Amino acid sequence: MLKEIVYIYFKMRVVVVYSGALRTIRKTMRYFKQNVLIGSHVQVFACIQNDTSLPNSEWEEWIRAEMGDNLKYLIWFNLAEHSDWVSLRNKNVEALLISDTWKDYLKTSGSIIEYLQLQITYQAMFQFEQRNGFLYDYIIRCRTDNMFAKPIDFHWLNWSNGIVSRRIDAIKEKFNAHSIEATNDNVLKYFMNTLIDDSLINNIGNIISNCYKSRTENTTINPNELNNYIKNGSYILAFRANNLYIVRRDLFYLIPSLATFYGFVKSPYSDNYWFNAENQFQAACYHSGLTIYDYNTLFEDRSLYEYDEKRYFDENYNIINPFMLYCLVRN
């Protein structure tokens, strides 16, 4: 079984779109290499902003040494070099029917800039695919200050119907222990949101498991159908909205375009802040026919706003909580 998993994984072509300001990259790099760069078939396209006093050249030498041959593209982001895009962004924002306060926020925050960085990496990746005559199989989106705490090895693509059936039963058993109703929708979203690691099933009582269905979503928890859905379904695994996500490459076309039409998409799930980065991501997924399985826990969510390193890591920077799936490293 292990040999089969290794075989299917190393047959794949996986691309990481990697972006953001440098921030805490020296700390997150350890887990990025350990849990994402786990084979030569994983290739990185990066757009990074230098927010330190050290020169780009010094940082680039370190990053290339850390990532090695996995790094296929690295560009240093400087907003001053994108004046045409800034002009387009401002025109788009001014056309939105929102308050001037929110317009100013969108112009000055990183909400839209993160999609410009994504678009830059996507364009480089697309050109690389065209030059080399192939398409990647899966895309992983990572930020420089965010980390996966579990290996992203796609082992779930090699599950048998029997494994799927046993996982459904295990999830239902945990539902009983936590008084969660075992409806088709509940089982499906918790199943999909615990794909990455078996330990997450034991943490079901703490998971805030969301599912934003596409218009075409009609999946049952029949083991055979669910197993086919895991391998071939139109879905995206997201972690705390749009911080980190995993998606099939052939489904990833609309999201990278948000940099140029940001603010002009809505979905049935949009709230009063439909113009923020999370809602725009959600709407782009909806109109791409992607169902979002959005994983979060209060424990991990607190890393975004109430970061205390001792809550997540010991003095040697080892992970303390065995259930932790992701973390935003703040300092």
C-alpha positions as CSV (number, residue, x, y, z in Angstrom):
1,M,0.0,0.0,0.0
2,L,2.8,2.4,0.9
3,K,4.5,1.7,-2.4
4,E,1.3,2.5,-4.3
5,I,0.9,5.8,-2.4
6,V,4.5,6.8,-3.1
7,Y,4.0,5.8,-6.8
8,I,0.9,7.9,-7.4
9,Y,2.3,10.8,-5.6
10,F,5.6,11.0,-7.4
11,K,3.9,10.5,-10.7
12,M,2.1,13.8,-10.1
13,R,3.3,17.3,-10.9
14,V,2.6,19.7,-8.1
15,V,3.1,23.4,-8.2
16,V,3.3,25.8,-5.2
17,V,2.2,29.4,-5.8
18,Y,4.1,31.1,-3.0
19,S,3.7,34.8,-2.2
20,G,3.7,37.6,0.4
21,A,6.1,39.8,2.3
22,L,9.1,38.0,3.8
23,R,7.9,38.5,7.4
24,T,8.5,35.3,9.3
25,I,9.8,33.2,6.4
26,R,12.9,32.1,8.3
27,K,10.6,30.3,10.8
28,T,8.0,28.9,8.3
29,M,10.6,27.6,5.9
30,R,11.4,24.7,8.1
31,Y,7.8,23.4,7.9
32,F,7.4,24.4,4.2
33,K,10.3,22.1,3.3
34,Q,9.1,19.4,5.7
35,N,5.5,19.3,4.7
36,V,5.2,20.8,1.2
37,L,8.5,20.3,-0.6
38,I,8.5,16.6,-0.2
39,G,9.8,15.6,-3.6
40,S,11.4,16.9,-6.8
41,H,8.0,16.8,-8.5
42,V,6.9,19.8,-6.3
43,Q,7.9,23.0,-7.9
44,V,7.7,26.6,-6.6
45,F,6.8,29.8,-8.3
46,A,7.3,32.7,-6.0
47,C,6.5,36.4,-5.9
48,I,7.9,37.9,-2.7
49,Q,8.1,41.3,-1.2
50,N,11.1,42.4,0.8
51,D,9.9,44.1,4.0
52,T,13.3,44.0,5.7
53,S,16.5,46.1,5.6
54,L,18.5,43.3,4.0
55,P,19.0,43.5,0.2
56,N,17.0,41.2,-2.2
57,S,20.3,39.5,-3.3
58,E,21.0,38.3,0.2
59,W,17.5,37.0,0.7
60,E,17.5,35.3,-2.7
61,E,20.7,33.5,-2.0
62,W,19.2,32.1,1.2
63,I,15.8,31.2,-0.3
64,R,17.5,29.4,-3.3
65,A,19.7,27.5,-0.9
66,E,16.7,26.4,1.2
67,M,14.4,25.4,-1.7
68,G,17.1,24.1,-4.1
69,D,15.9,22.7,-7.4
70,N,12.3,22.9,-6.3
71,L,12.3,26.7,-6.9
72,K,11.6,27.3,-10.6
73,Y,10.8,31.0,-10.5
74,L,11.3,33.9,-8.1
75,I,10.5,37.5,-8.6
76,W,10.8,40.4,-6.1
77,F,7.6,42.3,-5.9
78,N,7.7,46.1,-5.9
79,L,4.4,47.9,-6.3
80,A,6.1,50.9,-7.9
81,E,6.8,48.7,-10.9
82,H,3.0,48.1,-11.4
83,S,1.7,51.7,-11.9
84,D,-0.6,50.6,-14.7
85,W,-2.2,48.0,-12.5
86,V,-2.5,50.5,-9.6
87,S,-4.4,52.8,-12.0
88,L,-6.7,49.9,-13.0
89,R,-7.2,48.9,-9.4
90,N,-8.2,52.4,-8.4
91,K,-10.7,52.7,-11.3
92,N,-12.3,49.4,-10.3
93,V,-12.5,50.3,-6.6
94,E,-14.1,53.7,-7.4
95,A,-16.8,51.9,-9.5
96,L,-17.9,49.8,-6.5
97,L,-21.0,50.8,-4.6
98,I,-19.4,50.9,-1.2
99,S,-18.4,53.7,1.2
100,D,-15.4,55.9,0.7
101,T,-13.9,54.5,3.9
102,W,-13.9,51.0,2.4
103,K,-12.6,52.2,-0.9
104,D,-9.7,53.8,0.8
105,Y,-9.1,50.6,2.7
106,L,-9.0,48.5,-0.5
107,K,-6.6,51.0,-2.1
108,T,-4.2,51.0,0.8
109,S,-4.4,47.5,2.3
110,G,-2.9,44.2,0.9
111,S,-6.4,42.8,0.1
112,I,-6.0,43.2,-3.7
113,I,-2.2,43.2,-3.9
114,E,-2.1,39.6,-2.7
115,Y,-4.1,38.7,-5.9
116,L,-1.6,40.7,-8.0
117,Q,1.2,38.6,-6.6
118,L,-0.8,35.5,-7.2
119,Q,-1.4,36.6,-10.8
120,I,2.3,37.2,-11.4
121,T,3.2,33.7,-10.2
122,Y,0.4,32.2,-12.1
123,Q,1.5,33.9,-15.4
124,A,5.0,32.6,-14.9
125,M,3.7,29.1,-14.1
126,F,1.4,29.1,-17.2
127,Q,4.3,30.2,-19.4
128,F,6.5,27.4,-18.0
129,E,3.7,24.9,-18.7
130,Q,3.4,26.1,-22.3
131,R,7.1,26.0,-23.0
132,N,7.4,22.5,-21.6
133,G,4.2,21.0,-23.0
134,F,2.4,19.8,-19.8
135,L,0.0,20.9,-17.2
136,Y,0.6,20.6,-13.5
137,D,-1.8,18.2,-11.6
138,Y,-2.3,20.2,-8.4
139,I,-1.8,23.6,-7.1
140,I,-0.9,24.5,-3.5
141,R,-1.2,28.1,-2.4
142,C,1.1,29.1,0.4
143,R,2.0,32.4,2.1
144,T,5.5,33.2,3.3
145,D,4.1,33.7,6.9
146,N,1.8,30.7,6.9
147,M,2.6,27.0,7.3
148,F,1.1,23.6,6.9
149,A,1.7,21.5,10.0
150,K,0.9,18.2,8.3
151,P,2.4,16.7,5.1
152,I,0.6,17.6,1.9
153,D,1.3,14.2,0.2
154,F,-2.1,13.6,-1.6
155,H,-2.3,10.1,-0.2
156,W,-6.1,10.4,-0.3
157,L,-6.0,10.1,-4.1
158,N,-5.0,6.5,-3.6
159,W,-7.7,5.4,-1.2
160,S,-9.8,2.4,-1.9
161,N,-13.6,2.3,-1.4
162,G,-13.0,0.3,1.7
163,I,-10.8,3.0,3.3
164,V,-13.4,5.6,2.4
165,S,-16.2,3.5,4.0
166,R,-14.2,3.1,7.2
167,R,-13.5,6.8,7.4
168,I,-17.2,7.6,7.0
169,D,-17.9,5.2,9.9
170,A,-15.2,6.8,12.0
171,I,-16.6,10.3,11.4
172,K,-20.1,9.2,12.3
173,E,-18.7,7.7,15.5
174,K,-17.2,11.0,16.4
175,F,-20.4,12.7,15.6
176,N,-22.2,10.6,18.2
177,A,-19.6,11.6,20.8
178,H,-20.0,15.4,20.0
179,S,-23.7,15.4,19.3
180,I,-23.3,16.4,15.7
181,E,-26.2,15.3,13.4
182,A,-24.9,12.7,10.8
183,T,-26.6,14.3,7.8
184,N,-25.2,13.7,4.3
185,D,-24.0,17.3,4.2
186,N,-22.3,17.1,7.6
187,V,-20.6,13.9,6.9
188,L,-19.4,15.1,3.5
189,K,-17.9,18.4,4.7
190,Y,-16.2,16.9,7.7
191,F,-14.9,14.0,5.5
192,M,-13.4,16.5,3.0
193,N,-12.0,18.8,5.7
194,T,-10.1,15.9,7.4
195,L,-8.6,14.4,4.2
196,I,-5.1,15.5,5.0
197,D,-4.5,13.7,8.2
198,D,-6.2,10.9,10.2
199,S,-5.6,12.7,13.4
200,L,-8.0,15.4,12.4
201,I,-10.9,13.0,12.8
202,N,-10.2,12.9,16.5
203,N,-10.4,16.7,16.6
204,I,-13.9,16.9,15.0
205,G,-15.4,18.5,18.1
206,N,-13.1,21.5,17.6
207,I,-13.3,21.9,13.8
208,I,-15.4,24.7,12.3
209,S,-16.2,22.8,9.1
210,N,-17.7,24.8,6.3
211,C,-18.9,23.9,2.8
212,Y,-19.8,26.4,0.1
213,K,-21.4,24.4,-2.7
214,S,-21.1,25.1,-6.3
215,R,-24.2,25.2,-8.5
216,T,-23.4,21.7,-9.7
217,E,-22.6,20.0,-6.4
218,N,-24.6,16.8,-5.9
219,T,-22.3,14.4,-4.0
220,T,-23.5,11.6,-1.7
221,I,-21.6,9.7,1.0
222,N,-21.9,6.4,-0.8
223,P,-18.2,5.2,-0.6
224,N,-17.9,4.5,-4.3
225,E,-19.3,7.9,-5.4
226,L,-17.4,9.7,-2.6
227,N,-14.1,8.0,-3.6
228,N,-14.6,9.1,-7.2
229,Y,-15.4,12.6,-6.0
230,I,-12.2,12.8,-4.1
231,K,-10.2,12.0,-7.2
232,N,-12.2,13.8,-9.9
233,G,-14.6,16.2,-8.2
234,S,-14.6,20.0,-8.6
235,Y,-13.6,21.2,-5.2
236,I,-11.0,23.2,-3.4
237,L,-9.6,22.5,0.1
238,A,-9.2,25.8,1.9
239,F,-7.8,26.6,5.3
240,R,-9.2,29.7,7.0
241,A,-10.9,31.1,3.9
242,N,-8.1,32.0,1.4
243,N,-5.0,31.7,3.5
244,L,-3.9,28.3,2.2
245,Y,-5.6,26.1,-0.3
246,I,-5.2,23.0,-2.5
247,V,-6.9,22.6,-5.8
248,R,-6.6,20.6,-9.1
249,R,-4.7,22.6,-11.7
250,D,-7.3,22.3,-14.4
251,L,-9.9,24.0,-12.1
252,F,-7.6,27.0,-11.4
253,Y,-8.2,29.7,-13.9
254,L,-10.6,32.3,-12.5
255,I,-9.0,32.9,-9.1
256,P,-5.7,34.2,-10.4
257,S,-7.7,36.8,-12.5
258,L,-9.0,38.5,-9.3
259,A,-6.2,41.0,-9.5
260,T,-7.8,42.7,-12.5
261,F,-11.6,42.2,-11.9
262,Y,-11.5,42.4,-8.1
263,G,-14.9,43.7,-6.7
264,F,-17.0,42.5,-9.6
265,V,-17.9,39.0,-8.4
266,K,-20.5,37.9,-5.9
267,S,-21.9,34.5,-4.9
268,P,-25.0,33.4,-3.0
269,Y,-22.7,33.1,0.1
270,S,-21.4,36.7,0.0
271,D,-22.1,38.7,3.1
272,N,-22.2,42.5,3.7
273,Y,-18.5,42.5,3.2
274,W,-18.7,40.9,-0.3
275,F,-15.8,43.2,-1.4
276,N,-13.2,41.8,1.0
277,A,-10.5,39.4,-0.1
278,E,-12.2,36.3,1.5
279,N,-15.6,37.0,-0.2
280,Q,-14.0,37.7,-3.5
281,F,-12.1,34.4,-3.3
282,Q,-15.3,32.6,-2.4
283,A,-17.2,34.2,-5.3
284,A,-14.4,33.3,-7.8
285,C,-14.6,29.7,-6.7
286,Y,-18.4,29.6,-7.0
287,H,-18.3,30.9,-10.5
288,S,-15.5,28.5,-11.4
289,G,-17.8,25.6,-10.4
290,L,-15.7,24.9,-7.3
291,T,-17.1,23.7,-4.0
292,I,-15.1,25.1,-1.1
293,Y,-14.4,22.9,1.9
294,D,-13.1,25.4,4.4
295,Y,-11.3,24.1,7.5
296,N,-10.7,26.1,10.6
297,T,-10.5,25.8,14.4
298,L,-10.6,28.5,17.0
299,F,-7.1,27.4,18.1
300,E,-5.6,27.9,14.7
301,D,-7.7,31.0,13.9
302,R,-6.2,32.7,16.9
303,S,-2.8,32.6,15.3
304,L,-4.1,35.4,12.9
305,Y,-5.1,37.9,15.6
306,E,-3.8,36.8,19.0
307,Y,-0.5,35.2,18.1
308,D,1.5,33.8,21.0
309,E,4.3,31.5,19.9
310,K,4.2,29.4,23.1
311,R,0.7,28.4,22.2
312,Y,1.9,26.6,19.1
313,F,5.6,25.8,19.5
314,D,8.1,24.7,22.1
315,E,11.5,26.3,22.7
316,N,13.0,24.3,19.8
317,Y,10.2,25.4,17.5
318,N,8.6,22.0,17.5
319,I,4.8,21.8,17.1
320,I,3.0,21.3,20.5
321,N,-0.5,20.5,19.4
322,P,-0.7,17.2,17.5
323,F,-4.0,18.3,15.9
324,M,-2.7,21.5,14.4
325,L,-3.1,21.6,10.6
326,Y,-1.9,25.2,9.9
327,C,-0.6,28.3,11.5
328,L,0.0,31.9,10.7
329,V,3.4,32.7,12.2
330,R,3.3,36.3,13.3
331,N,6.7,37.0,14.9
